[in-house]
Amino acid sequence: MLVFSTLSFWLRESGIDRAAIGYFSWIALAYGFKWAWSPLVDRLSLPILTKLLGRRRGWMLFAQILLVGAILGMSFSDPVKDLERLALFALMVAFASATQDIVIDAFRIESAPEKMQAALAAAYQVGYRSAMIIATAGALTIAAWVSPGNDEYSLLSWQMAYMIMAGLMSVGILTTLFCKEPDVEVKQADEQEQLIMQELKQRYPKVIANILSWLYTASVLPFMDFFKRYGRNAILILLLISCYRISDIVMGIMANVFYVDMGFSKTEIATISKVYGLIMTLVGAGFGGLLIARFGTMKILFVGALLVAVTNLLFAWQAVIGYNVPFLTLAISIDNFSAGIATAAFIAYLSSLTSAGYSATQYALLSSIMLLFPKFIAGFSGVYVDNFGYVNFFIAASAIGFPVLLLVYIVDKRTRHDELNKVNDAMEEESDEASVTKN
C-alpha cells in the first residue's frame, strides 16, 4: 500500500496531477513480474542467512531488511522537488515487497497440509488486511497528527508517516527470527535436478552443467509441472486468475484520490478505514474461511467475485451525493467485508494449485498473473476519470468484474469433469489389474 493507494494520496496532496498518479501506479507492476525471480527464492541459498535460519526464513529476513532501507529512502524524498528519486525508492519497495510475498506465500503453503489451507488463507487475509489498514489509515492518521489543524500540504507529515512505517517492519523481522522453518519434502525436485545434471555433464563442462541443471530445475520444471497436472484447463485457469481481481484493483488506485476530490479529510478517511473498514475486513475474512470449509472454494470464489463487482456501485453513488461521511462509512464497510470473503477464497484457490517442491515459483507465477493485467488497466484510471468522471469510472469498474463470474463457472465445471474422468480411469485400471490377478 505504501507504493499504491497511500502514495497516491501523498502525490495528490502534493499537487501531482491525476494522470501522472495513474502512470505512477505502474511501479506496482513489479508484483506482476515477481515470477521472474521466484525460482531464485525457491532454489537459491543465501550466504549465512540460509545456514542460520533456513531456506524460507533466510529469504524472508533478506527481503525485510531491504524493505526497511527502501521505505526510509521514500521517507527522505520530496515528490515536488525530486519525483524521480521517490519513484526509484518506491520501485525498490515494490521489488523487496514482492520478494517477501514470494517467500511468505511459500512459507504459508509449506507450513500445513492442504486441508488446513482454507484456515491459513483466512488467517493470512486477516493479517494482510490489518497491515493494509495500518499502511493506509495508519499512515494517514500519523500524517494528520504531525500537522494537526492544518489542511495545507505538509511534506514533513508524510515523511514522518513513512519513517514510522519503516519502523513497523520490526514486527515482521522479529516474527521471522522466532518462527519455525517448515519441513518440506523436496526429494522429487532434487532427484530431477540430479538426473538433468548427469545428462548435461555428458555434453558440457561440470560448471556449465551445474548452472544449466539448476536453471532448468528452478525455472522450467515448476511451469512444466503445472501444465502437466492441469492439461487443457491450465490456460483457462490462468485466464481466470488474471481477471479475478480486476474490478477492485482498477477501482482501488483512484479510491484515495476520489476521497480527496470529494472533500474528505485525512482524519475522516483514516477513522472510517481504521475502525469500520478493519472490523468488516476481519469479519469478512473469517466468514470467508468458514464458508470455504462448508461449501468449498469454487462456490465462495463465485460469491466473492459477485460481491466485489456489486459493491463498487456504492462508490458511484457516493460520487453522485458527494461529501457524506455516513454513506462513505457504509460503502467502505460493505466493500471491505466483500473483499475479505473474495480474497480468502482466492488465496485458498491459488494455494491448492501449487505442488510440493515448487510452491514459491508456482504461487509467484499465479499471483503475478493475478496482478499484471489489472494493474496495467488501472494505470489508465486517472485518464478515464479526467474524461468521463467518477460516476462512470466506478460503474465501469463494477461492470468489468461480471465476466469473471462466467470464468469461475466454466473452470469449476471443466475441473470437475476432468477429476471425474481421472477417478473413472483409476477405477478401470484397478478393475483390469484385479482381473489379471484373478486369472
C-alpha positions as CSV (number, residue, x, y, z in Angstrom):
1,M,0.0,0.0,0.0
2,L,2.9,2.3,0.5
3,V,3.5,2.3,-3.3
4,F,-0.2,2.1,-4.1
5,S,-3.1,4.0,-2.5
6,T,-1.2,5.7,0.3
7,L,1.4,7.0,-2.1
8,S,-1.4,8.2,-4.5
9,F,-2.8,10.3,-1.6
10,W,0.6,11.8,-0.9
11,L,1.2,12.6,-4.5
12,R,-2.3,14.1,-5.0
13,E,-2.0,16.3,-1.9
14,S,1.4,17.5,-3.0
15,G,-0.1,18.7,-6.3
16,I,0.8,15.9,-8.7
17,D,-1.9,15.6,-11.4
18,R,-4.2,12.6,-11.6
19,A,-2.8,11.3,-15.0
20,A,0.7,11.2,-13.5
21,I,-0.6,9.4,-10.4
22,G,-2.2,6.8,-12.6
23,Y,1.0,6.2,-14.5
24,F,3.0,6.2,-11.2
25,S,0.9,3.2,-10.1
26,W,2.7,1.1,-12.8
27,I,5.6,0.9,-10.2
28,A,3.4,-1.8,-8.6
29,L,3.7,-3.9,-11.7
30,A,6.8,-5.3,-10.0
31,Y,4.4,-7.6,-8.2
32,G,3.2,-8.8,-11.6
33,F,6.7,-9.8,-12.6
34,K,7.8,-11.5,-9.4
35,W,7.6,-14.9,-11.1
36,A,10.8,-13.9,-13.0
37,W,12.9,-14.1,-9.8
38,S,10.8,-16.5,-7.8
39,P,13.0,-19.5,-8.9
40,L,15.9,-17.9,-7.0
41,V,13.8,-17.8,-3.9
42,D,12.7,-21.4,-4.4
43,R,16.2,-22.9,-5.0
44,L,19.0,-20.5,-4.2
45,S,20.6,-20.4,-0.8
46,L,21.7,-17.1,0.6
47,P,25.1,-16.8,2.2
48,I,25.0,-17.0,6.0
49,L,21.2,-16.4,6.3
50,T,20.1,-19.7,4.8
51,K,22.5,-21.6,7.1
52,L,21.4,-19.7,10.2
53,L,17.6,-19.5,9.5
54,G,16.8,-22.0,6.8
55,R,15.8,-21.6,3.2
56,R,12.4,-19.7,3.7
57,R,13.3,-17.6,6.8
58,G,16.6,-16.6,5.3
59,W,14.9,-15.1,2.3
60,M,12.2,-13.5,4.5
61,L,14.8,-11.6,6.6
62,F,16.7,-10.5,3.5
63,A,13.6,-9.0,1.9
64,Q,12.5,-7.3,5.1
65,I,15.9,-5.6,5.7
66,L,15.8,-4.4,2.1
67,L,12.3,-3.1,2.7
68,V,13.3,-1.1,5.7
69,G,16.0,0.7,3.7
70,A,13.8,1.4,0.7
71,I,10.9,2.8,2.8
72,L,13.3,5.0,4.7
73,G,14.5,6.2,1.2
74,M,11.0,7.2,0.3
75,S,10.6,9.0,3.6
76,F,13.6,11.2,2.8
77,S,12.2,12.1,-0.6
78,D,10.2,15.1,-1.9
79,P,7.8,14.5,-4.8
80,V,7.6,18.2,-5.6
81,K,11.4,18.7,-6.0
82,D,12.6,15.2,-7.0
83,L,9.8,12.9,-8.2
84,E,12.3,10.6,-9.9
85,R,14.1,9.9,-6.6
86,L,10.8,9.0,-4.9
87,A,9.9,6.7,-7.9
88,L,13.3,4.9,-7.6
89,F,12.8,4.1,-3.9
90,A,9.2,3.2,-4.5
91,L,10.4,0.7,-7.1
92,M,12.8,-0.7,-4.6
93,V,10.0,-1.1,-2.1
94,A,7.9,-2.9,-4.7
95,F,10.7,-5.3,-5.5
96,A,11.5,-6.1,-1.9
97,S,7.9,-6.4,-1.0
98,A,7.2,-8.7,-4.0
99,T,10.2,-10.8,-2.9
100,Q,8.7,-11.0,0.6
101,D,5.4,-12.1,-0.9
102,I,7.1,-14.9,-2.8
103,V,8.7,-16.4,0.3
104,I,5.9,-15.8,2.7
105,D,3.4,-17.4,0.4
106,A,5.7,-20.5,0.1
107,F,6.2,-20.5,3.8
108,R,2.4,-20.5,4.4
109,I,1.7,-23.2,1.9
110,E,4.5,-25.5,3.2
111,S,3.7,-25.0,6.9
112,A,0.5,-27.1,6.8
113,P,-1.3,-29.8,4.8
114,E,-3.9,-29.0,2.1
115,K,-6.9,-29.5,4.4
116,M,-5.6,-26.6,6.6
117,Q,-5.0,-24.1,3.7
118,A,-8.5,-22.6,3.9
119,A,-7.9,-21.7,7.6
120,L,-4.4,-20.5,6.7
121,A,-5.9,-18.4,3.9
122,A,-8.3,-16.8,6.3
123,A,-5.6,-16.1,8.9
124,Y,-3.3,-14.7,6.2
125,Q,-6.1,-12.5,5.0
126,V,-6.7,-11.1,8.5
127,G,-3.0,-10.3,8.9
128,Y,-2.6,-8.9,5.5
129,R,-5.7,-6.7,5.6
130,S,-4.8,-5.5,9.1
131,A,-1.4,-4.4,7.7
132,M,-3.1,-2.7,4.8
133,I,-5.2,-0.7,7.2
134,I,-2.0,0.3,9.1
135,A,-0.3,1.3,5.9
136,T,-3.3,3.3,4.7
137,A,-5.4,4.6,7.5
138,G,-2.5,4.4,9.9
139,A,-0.2,6.4,7.6
140,L,-2.9,9.0,7.1
141,T,-3.5,9.3,10.8
142,I,0.2,9.8,11.5
143,A,0.4,12.4,8.8
144,A,-2.6,14.2,10.2
145,W,-1.2,14.1,13.8
146,V,2.1,15.7,12.7
147,S,0.3,18.7,11.2
148,P,-2.9,18.9,13.2
149,G,-5.5,21.5,12.2
150,N,-3.6,22.3,9.0
151,D,-5.3,21.4,5.7
152,E,-2.3,22.6,3.6
153,Y,0.2,20.1,2.3
154,S,3.0,19.2,4.7
155,L,6.0,17.3,3.4
156,L,7.2,16.6,7.0
157,S,3.9,14.9,7.9
158,W,4.3,12.4,5.1
159,Q,8.0,11.8,5.7
160,M,7.3,11.1,9.3
161,A,4.5,8.7,8.4
162,Y,6.8,6.7,6.1
163,M,9.6,6.6,8.7
164,I,7.2,5.0,11.2
165,M,6.0,2.5,8.6
166,A,9.7,1.5,8.2
167,G,9.9,1.1,11.9
168,L,6.9,-1.2,11.9
169,M,8.7,-3.6,9.8
170,S,10.4,-4.7,13.0
171,V,7.2,-6.8,13.7
172,G,7.9,-8.9,10.6
173,I,11.6,-9.1,11.3
174,L,11.0,-10.4,14.9
175,T,8.4,-12.9,13.6
176,T,10.9,-14.2,11.1
177,L,13.5,-14.7,13.8
178,F,11.2,-16.6,16.1
179,C,9.0,-18.7,13.8
180,K,9.8,-22.3,12.8
181,E,11.2,-23.2,9.4
182,P,8.8,-25.5,7.5
183,D,9.8,-29.1,6.9
184,V,9.3,-29.7,3.2
185,E,9.8,-32.8,1.1
186,V,11.8,-31.7,-1.9
187,K,13.2,-35.1,-2.8
188,Q,11.5,-35.3,-6.1
189,A,12.8,-31.9,-7.3
190,D,16.3,-32.7,-6.1
191,E,16.3,-36.1,-7.9
192,Q,15.1,-34.5,-11.1
193,E,17.9,-31.9,-10.8
194,Q,20.5,-34.7,-10.3
195,L,19.2,-36.6,-13.4
196,I,19.3,-33.5,-15.5
197,M,22.8,-32.7,-14.2
198,Q,24.1,-36.1,-15.1
199,E,22.7,-35.8,-18.7
200,L,24.2,-32.3,-19.1
201,K,27.6,-33.4,-17.8
202,Q,27.9,-35.6,-20.8
203,R,27.6,-32.6,-23.1
204,Y,29.1,-29.7,-21.2
205,P,31.9,-29.0,-18.6
206,K,30.9,-29.6,-15.0
207,V,30.5,-25.9,-14.0
208,I,28.2,-25.1,-17.0
209,A,26.3,-28.4,-16.5
210,N,25.6,-27.4,-12.8
211,I,24.4,-24.0,-13.8
212,L,22.1,-25.2,-16.6
213,S,20.6,-28.0,-14.5
214,W,19.9,-25.6,-11.6
215,L,18.2,-23.1,-14.0
216,Y,16.2,-25.8,-15.6
217,T,15.0,-27.3,-12.3
218,A,14.3,-23.8,-10.8
219,S,12.7,-22.1,-13.8
220,V,11.4,-24.7,-16.2
221,L,10.2,-27.7,-14.2
222,P,7.7,-25.7,-12.0
223,F,5.9,-24.5,-15.1
224,M,6.0,-27.9,-16.8
225,D,4.6,-29.5,-13.6
226,F,1.7,-27.0,-13.6
227,F,0.7,-27.6,-17.2
228,K,1.2,-31.3,-16.9
229,R,-1.2,-31.5,-13.9
230,Y,-3.9,-29.3,-15.4
231,G,-3.5,-30.0,-19.1
232,R,-6.0,-28.3,-21.4
233,N,-7.6,-26.4,-18.4
234,A,-4.3,-24.7,-17.5
235,I,-4.8,-21.7,-19.9
236,L,-8.4,-21.3,-18.7
237,I,-7.3,-21.3,-15.1
238,L,-4.6,-18.7,-15.8
239,L,-7.2,-16.6,-17.6
240,L,-9.5,-16.7,-14.5
241,I,-6.6,-15.8,-12.2
242,S,-5.6,-12.8,-14.4
243,C,-9.1,-11.4,-14.3
244,Y,-10.4,-12.3,-10.9
245,R,-9.4,-9.1,-9.0
246,I,-9.6,-6.7,-11.9
247,S,-12.7,-4.9,-10.5
248,D,-11.3,-4.0,-7.1
249,I,-7.7,-3.3,-8.3
250,V,-8.9,-0.8,-11.0
251,M,-11.2,0.9,-8.6
252,G,-8.6,0.9,-5.8
253,I,-6.0,3.1,-7.5
254,M,-8.4,6.0,-7.6
255,A,-10.1,5.4,-4.3
256,N,-8.0,7.8,-2.1
257,V,-7.8,10.3,-5.0
258,F,-11.6,10.2,-5.1
259,Y,-11.8,10.8,-1.3
260,V,-9.6,13.9,-1.6
261,D,-11.6,15.3,-4.5
262,M,-14.8,14.7,-2.6
263,G,-13.5,16.8,0.3
264,F,-12.9,14.2,2.9
265,S,-10.0,14.9,5.3
266,K,-7.2,12.5,6.1
267,T,-8.6,12.1,9.6
268,E,-12.0,11.2,8.4
269,I,-10.7,8.6,5.9
270,A,-8.3,7.2,8.4
271,T,-11.0,6.8,11.1
272,I,-13.5,5.2,8.7
273,S,-11.0,2.8,7.3
274,K,-9.3,2.0,10.6
275,V,-12.5,1.4,12.6
276,Y,-15.2,0.2,10.3
277,G,-13.0,-0.9,7.4
278,L,-10.8,-3.1,9.6
279,I,-13.6,-4.6,11.6
280,M,-15.5,-5.6,8.4
281,T,-12.4,-6.9,6.7
282,L,-11.6,-9.2,9.7
283,V,-15.2,-10.3,9.8
284,G,-15.3,-10.9,6.0
285,A,-12.0,-12.9,6.1
286,G,-13.1,-15.1,9.0
287,F,-16.6,-15.6,7.5
288,G,-15.0,-16.4,4.1
289,G,-12.9,-19.1,5.8
290,L,-16.0,-20.7,7.4
291,L,-17.9,-20.5,4.1
292,I,-15.0,-22.2,2.2
293,A,-14.9,-25.0,4.8
294,R,-18.7,-25.5,4.5
295,F,-19.3,-25.0,0.7
296,G,-16.0,-25.4,-1.0
297,T,-13.6,-23.0,-2.6
298,M,-15.1,-22.6,-6.0
299,K,-18.6,-21.6,-4.8
300,I,-17.2,-18.9,-2.5
301,L,-14.9,-17.8,-5.2
302,F,-18.0,-17.1,-7.3
303,V,-19.8,-15.3,-4.4
304,G,-16.7,-13.2,-3.7
305,A,-16.4,-12.0,-7.3
306,L,-20.1,-11.1,-7.4
307,L,-19.9,-9.1,-4.1
308,V,-16.8,-7.2,-5.2
309,A,-18.3,-6.2,-8.5
310,V,-21.6,-5.1,-7.0
311,T,-20.1,-3.1,-4.1
312,N,-18.2,-0.9,-6.5
313,L,-21.5,0.7,-7.4
314,L,-21.7,2.1,-3.9
315,F,-18.8,4.4,-4.8
316,A,-20.6,5.5,-7.9
317,W,-23.5,6.7,-5.7
318,Q,-21.0,8.3,-3.4
319,A,-19.8,10.3,-6.3
320,V,-23.4,11.4,-7.0
321,I,-24.1,12.6,-3.5
322,G,-20.6,14.0,-2.8
323,Y,-19.3,14.6,0.7
324,N,-21.3,12.3,3.1
325,V,-19.5,10.6,6.0
326,P,-22.2,8.2,7.0
327,F,-22.6,6.8,3.4
328,L,-18.8,6.6,3.0
329,T,-18.7,4.6,6.2
330,L,-21.3,2.2,4.9
331,A,-19.7,1.9,1.5
332,I,-16.2,1.2,2.9
333,S,-17.6,-1.3,5.4
334,I,-19.5,-3.3,2.8
335,D,-16.7,-3.1,0.3
336,N,-14.1,-4.4,2.8
337,F,-16.4,-7.2,4.0
338,S,-16.8,-8.4,0.4
339,A,-13.1,-8.1,-0.3
340,G,-12.4,-10.2,2.8
341,I,-14.5,-13.0,1.5
342,A,-13.3,-12.8,-2.0
343,T,-9.6,-12.7,-1.1
344,A,-9.8,-15.5,1.4
345,A,-11.4,-17.7,-1.3
346,F,-8.9,-16.6,-3.9
347,I,-5.8,-17.3,-1.7
348,A,-7.2,-20.8,-0.8
349,Y,-7.7,-21.5,-4.6
350,L,-4.2,-20.3,-5.6
351,S,-2.7,-22.3,-2.8
352,S,-4.5,-25.5,-3.9
353,L,-3.0,-25.2,-7.4
354,T,0.7,-25.5,-6.3
355,S,2.7,-28.6,-5.7
356,A,5.4,-29.5,-3.2
357,G,9.0,-28.5,-4.1
358,Y,7.8,-25.7,-6.4
359,S,5.4,-23.8,-4.2
360,A,7.3,-20.5,-4.3
361,T,7.7,-20.4,-8.0
362,Q,4.2,-21.6,-8.9
363,Y,2.4,-19.4,-6.4
364,A,4.5,-16.4,-7.5
365,L,3.6,-17.1,-11.1
366,L,-0.1,-17.4,-10.3
367,S,-0.2,-14.3,-8.0
368,S,1.8,-12.3,-10.6
369,I,-0.7,-13.2,-13.3
370,M,-3.4,-12.1,-10.9
371,L,-1.9,-8.6,-10.7
372,L,-0.3,-8.0,-14.1
373,F,-3.4,-7.3,-16.3
374,P,-5.5,-5.5,-13.7
375,K,-2.6,-3.1,-12.7
376,F,-1.9,-2.4,-16.3
377,I,-5.5,-1.4,-16.9
378,A,-5.5,0.6,-13.6
379,G,-2.7,2.8,-14.9
380,F,-5.2,4.5,-17.2
381,S,-7.7,5.1,-14.4
382,G,-6.7,8.7,-13.9
383,V,-7.1,9.5,-17.6
384,Y,-10.5,7.8,-17.6
385,V,-11.7,9.9,-14.6
386,D,-10.5,13.1,-16.3
387,N,-12.5,12.3,-19.4
388,F,-15.7,10.6,-18.1
389,G,-15.9,11.5,-14.4
390,Y,-16.0,9.4,-11.2
391,V,-19.6,8.1,-11.6
392,N,-18.9,6.5,-15.0
393,F,-15.5,5.2,-13.7
394,F,-17.0,3.3,-10.7
395,I,-19.8,1.9,-12.9
396,A,-17.2,0.7,-15.4
397,A,-15.0,-0.7,-12.6
398,S,-18.1,-2.7,-11.5
399,A,-19.0,-3.9,-15.0
400,I,-15.6,-5.4,-15.8
401,G,-16.0,-7.7,-12.8
402,F,-19.1,-9.6,-14.0
403,P,-17.4,-11.6,-16.8
404,V,-15.3,-13.2,-14.1
405,L,-18.4,-15.0,-12.8
406,L,-18.6,-16.9,-16.1
407,L,-15.0,-17.8,-15.9
408,V,-15.4,-19.2,-12.4
409,Y,-18.4,-21.3,-13.6
410,I,-16.5,-22.7,-16.7
411,V,-13.3,-23.5,-14.8
412,D,-15.3,-25.2,-12.0
413,K,-17.3,-27.3,-14.5
414,R,-14.3,-28.4,-16.6
415,T,-12.2,-29.2,-13.5
416,R,-14.9,-31.3,-12.0
417,H,-15.3,-33.1,-15.3
418,D,-11.6,-33.9,-15.6
419,E,-11.5,-35.1,-12.0
420,L,-14.4,-37.4,-12.6
421,N,-12.7,-38.8,-15.7
422,K,-9.5,-39.4,-13.6
423,V,-11.5,-41.3,-11.0
424,N,-13.2,-43.4,-13.6
425,D,-9.9,-44.2,-15.3
426,A,-8.3,-45.2,-12.0
427,M,-11.3,-47.5,-11.2
428,E,-11.0,-49.1,-14.6
429,E,-7.2,-49.7,-14.1
430,E,-7.9,-51.2,-10.7
431,S,-10.6,-53.4,-12.2
432,D,-8.2,-54.5,-15.0
433,E,-5.5,-55.3,-12.5
434,A,-7.9,-57.3,-10.4
435,S,-9.0,-59.3,-13.4
436,V,-5.4,-60.1,-14.4
437,T,-4.5,-61.1,-10.8
438,K,-7.6,-63.3,-10.6
439,N,-6.8,-65.0,-13.9
